[in-house]
Amino acid sequence: MILKNTVTQAPKNSAGKARWGIAFLPSFWFVQGFFFFRSALNYFFPVRSVIN
């Protein structure tokens, strides 16, 4: 009931939207940074055995 209420009121409530954004953005940037870092390592140091 509480989870359903927060999910339905998240787009309307600015505090709920900020809470979802704060919860979502660091994981997104962590994943993007991880893939970018791994591709940069593959580009500069092509040692597949160390990365994999």
TORKOLMAR-78750 format. One line per field, with one value per residue: y, x, z of N, C-alpha, C, O in turn; residue number from 0; residue in one letter. Coordinates in steps of 0.001 Angstrom, whole numbers. Layout:
<pts>
n_v = c(Y,...)
n_u = c(X,...)
n_w = c(Z,...)
ca_v = c(Y,...)
ca_u = c(X,...)
ca_w = c(Z,...)
c_v = c(Y,...)
c_u = c(X,...)
c_w = c(Z,...)
o_v = c(Y,...)
o_u = c(X,...)
o_w = c(Z,...)
n = c(NUM,...)
res = c(A,...)
</pts>
This chain:
<pts>
n_v = c(-1205,1289,1382,1288,3700,5577,5044,5749,8444,9524,10842,13193,14385,16551,16059,13283,12774,13834,12114,9656,10308,10802,8277,6862,8014,7799,5022,4699,6371,5027,2590,3471,4720,2508,875,2635,2984,373,-4,1964,946,-1368,-144,1379,-386,-3262,-5887,-8647,-10750,-9835,-8017,-9538)
n_u = c(842,1876,4138,2903,1544,3649,4808,2785,2468,4908,5568,4022,4783,7310,9324,9303,10058,12625,13754,13618,15254,17711,18172,18408,20266,23111,23653,23276,25292,27451,27374,27682,30194,31714,31588,32717,35255,36226,36223,38052,40340,40597,41195,43565,45281,45521,44946,43386,43111,43602,41526,39213)
n_w = c(0,859,-782,-3287,-3169,-3122,-5592,-7399,-6821,-7441,-9999,-9727,-7345,-6327,-4481,-4375,-6993,-7007,-5177,-6534,-8693,-7426,-6443,-8787,-10606,-9709,-9991,-12718,-13795,-12738,-14085,-16743,-16550,-15872,-18165,-20014,-18902,-19085,-21846,-22542,-21319,-22844,-25239,-24816,-23445,-24767,-23389,-23092,-21321,-18745,-18273,-18749)
ca_v = c(0,2461,1372,1659,5122,6346,4872,6501,9873,9968,11878,14430,14985,16942,15379,11895,12747,14036,10901,8645,10721,10593,6841,6248,8563,7263,3684,4879,6895,3992,1618,4130,4892,1203,436,3549,2675,-908,186,2734,8,-2210,655,1755,-1574,-4397,-7154,-9167,-11717,-9115,-7402,-10580)
ca_u = c(0,2754,4962,2022,1242,4825,5031,1786,2634,6265,5646,3361,5446,8677,10227,9392,10817,14018,14218,13852,16413,18916,18394,18653,21382,24453,23829,23404,26626,28429,27395,28267,31620,32368,31753,33670,36579,36667,36532,39297,41418,40758,41776,44944,46057,44733,45254,42047,43096,43566,40208,38214)
ca_w = c(0,915,-1994,-4393,-3044,-3517,-7028,-8154,-6571,-7757,-11038,-9327,-6201,-6672,-3561,-4823,-8235,-6646,-4504,-7577,-9476,-6615,-6338,-10092,-11367,-9431,-10568,-14163,-14094,-12397,-15183,-17906,-16289,-15881,-19547,-20650,-18360,-19622,-23262,-22605,-21012,-24022,-26317,-24528,-23074,-25281,-22724,-22832,-20220,-17474,-18105,-18629)
c_v = c(1258,2530,1777,3153,5965,6220,5705,8000,10387,11005,13206,15154,15318,16250,13913,11783,12927,12782,9809,9011,10488,9106,6241,6721,7992,5874,3776,5372,5880,2969,2220,4314,3571,732,1329,3249,1374,-790,994,1839,-925,-1447,945,547,-2814,-5725,-7743,-10083,-11011,-8568,-8477,-11531)
c_u = c(879,3623,4145,1712,2445,5079,4044,1974,4027,6305,5032,4129,6887,9684,10394,10198,12306,14586,14503,15073,17716,19218,18829,19952,22758,24671,24006,24797,27703,28533,28038,29777,32377,32609,32746,35098,37109,37000,37825,40492,41669,41448,43257,45812,45289,45180,43917,42012,43000,42168,39139,38619)
c_w = c(0,-349,-3210,-4367,-3493,-5016,-7834,-7963,-6939,-8884,-10606,-8224,-6560,-5757,-3960,-6096,-7952,-5983,-5529,-8412,-8729,-6503,-7666,-10732,-10993,-10019,-12078,-14527,-13739,-13526,-16425,-17735,-16325,-17308,-20285,-20200,-18941,-21110,-23433,-22275,-22192,-25147,-26049,-24200,-23541,-24687,-22279,-21610,-18866,-17226,-17931,-17503)
o_v = c(2183,3606,2520,3794,6970,7180,6303,8766,11574,11991,14256,16384,14453,15891,13367,10819,12270,12429,9107,8135,10038,8709,5233,5922,7713,5577,3026,4857,5864,2532,1568,4088,3516,248,840,3258,1268,-1408,741,1969,-1238,-2034,780,473,-3360,-6579,-7386,-10178,-11536,-8637,-8355,-12497)
o_u = c(642,3818,4624,1627,2263,5517,4418,1662,4303,7028,5475,4131,7614,10776,11496,10941,13148,15746,15508,15846,18704,20383,19535,20668,23535,25764,24789,25417,28762,29628,28844,30544,33531,33693,33533,36031,38294,37954,38600,41548,42818,42201,44099,46961,44487,45723,43386,40985,42383,41666,38263,37908)
o_w = c(-777,-914,-4067,-5414,-4179,-5650,-8843,-8875,-6765,-8745,-11072,-8167,-7049,-6198,-3890,-6280,-8564,-6194,-5421,-8800,-9310,-6470,-7691,-11336,-11906,-10500,-12660,-15458,-14366,-13884,-17088,-18671,-16751,-17634,-21095,-21004,-19257,-21581,-24355,-22894,-22507,-25924,-26932,-24637,-22783,-25387,-21228,-20938,-17939,-16104,-17075,-17225)
n = c(0,1,2,3,4,5,6,7,8,9,10,11,12,13,14,15,16,17,18,19,20,21,22,23,24,25,26,27,28,29,30,31,32,33,34,35,36,37,38,39,40,41,42,43,44,45,46,47,48,49,50,51)
res = c(M,I,L,K,N,T,V,T,Q,A,P,K,N,S,A,G,K,A,R,W,G,I,A,F,L,P,S,F,W,F,V,Q,G,F,F,F,F,R,S,A,L,N,Y,F,F,P,V,R,S,V,I,N)
</pts>
